[in-house]
């Protein structure tokens, strides 16, 4: 659990971001990393995960299992607060 790299994978608009598992996992595979942490912000300032955040997290977790990678957490940040999807039991 040592940070190898800190990368931005996608930059979205005010209300959405396009994220594809291929782009998320490519750097981890090339590194090669054993695990990753996902992080994104909510421009509204409310870090409460949306349904889409939960759906994407589950999709990425399924892909990670196929690649023998671990997602340690998916953290949503906003206005000095955060929500950990791992702490909420979604991972």
Backbone torsions as a table, in degrees:
resi	resn	phi	psi	omega
1	UNK	NA	58.6	176.3
2	UNK	-114.0	133.3	179.2
3	UNK	-65.9	119.6	177.9
4	UNK	-94.5	-40.4	-179.1
5	UNK	-152.3	156.1	175.6
6	UNK	-125.3	108.7	-173.4
7	UNK	-123.7	146.7	168.0
8	UNK	-96.3	126.4	-177.3
9	UNK	-97.8	-38.7	-175.2
10	UNK	-147.8	144.3	174.3
11	UNK	-121.6	123.3	-174.0
12	UNK	-100.0	-169.2	176.4
13	UNK	-96.7	-169.1	179.8
14	UNK	-63.0	-31.4	-173.6
15	UNK	-119.8	-5.2	-177.8
16	UNK	-157.5	161.3	175.6
17	UNK	-143.4	139.1	177.0
18	UNK	-91.1	121.2	-180.0
19	UNK	-131.8	127.0	177.6
20	UNK	-119.7	137.6	-179.1
21	UNK	-52.5	-35.2	-179.5
22	UNK	-57.4	-45.3	-179.3
23	UNK	-72.6	-31.9	179.2
24	UNK	-67.2	-45.1	-172.2
25	UNK	-91.2	-17.0	-179.1
26	UNK	-53.5	-51.5	-179.5
27	UNK	-62.4	-36.0	180.0
28	UNK	-66.5	-37.8	179.0
29	UNK	-69.1	-42.0	-177.9
30	UNK	-72.0	-25.0	-174.0
31	UNK	-64.0	-47.6	-16.1
32	UNK	-84.5	131.7	-179.3
33	UNK	-101.9	152.3	176.7
34	UNK	-92.2	-23.9	-178.5
35	UNK	-153.8	164.1	178.1
36	UNK	-138.3	161.6	171.1
37	UNK	-122.6	130.5	177.4
38	UNK	-98.6	145.0	-179.8
39	UNK	-148.9	135.7	170.6
40	UNK	-149.4	162.4	-179.0
41	UNK	-109.4	157.6	170.9
42	UNK	-109.7	112.2	-178.7
43	UNK	-57.6	-22.7	178.3
44	UNK	-66.3	-20.2	-177.3
45	UNK	93.5	-12.8	178.6
46	UNK	-93.3	111.6	-175.9
47	UNK	-80.5	7.2	179.0
48	UNK	-60.4	124.5	-179.0
49	UNK	-63.4	136.3	176.2
50	UNK	-81.8	169.1	174.5
51	UNK	-58.1	-38.5	179.0
52	UNK	-66.1	-38.0	176.0
53	UNK	-59.2	-45.0	-178.7
54	UNK	-67.2	-44.1	179.5
55	UNK	-60.8	-46.7	179.9
56	UNK	-63.7	-41.8	179.1
57	UNK	-60.0	-44.7	179.0
58	UNK	-65.0	-40.6	178.0
59	UNK	-63.0	-45.5	180.0
60	UNK	-66.3	-36.2	177.7
61	UNK	-63.9	-39.5	178.2
62	UNK	-65.3	-43.2	177.2
63	UNK	-63.4	-41.3	-179.7
64	UNK	-60.5	-41.6	178.3
65	UNK	-59.5	-41.1	178.9
66	UNK	-64.3	-29.5	-179.4
67	UNK	-93.1	1.8	-176.7
68	UNK	59.4	39.1	174.7
69	UNK	-113.6	156.7	178.0
70	UNK	-115.6	135.0	170.0
71	UNK	-96.6	109.3	-178.0
72	UNK	-69.3	-34.9	-179.5
73	UNK	-168.6	159.9	168.0
74	UNK	-128.3	114.6	-174.5
75	UNK	-110.4	132.3	175.1
76	UNK	-108.9	128.2	-178.3
77	UNK	-116.1	154.6	176.5
78	UNK	-175.4	127.8	176.9
79	UNK	46.1	51.9	175.7
80	UNK	75.6	5.8	178.0
81	UNK	-121.3	163.5	177.6
82	UNK	-145.1	160.4	171.7
83	UNK	-130.6	129.5	176.9
84	UNK	-97.7	119.7	178.2
85	UNK	-70.3	-26.1	175.3
86	UNK	-67.1	-43.5	178.6
87	UNK	-63.9	-28.6	178.5
88	UNK	-84.0	0.3	177.1
89	UNK	80.4	14.7	-179.3
90	UNK	-82.4	-24.1	176.0
91	UNK	-100.2	NA	NA
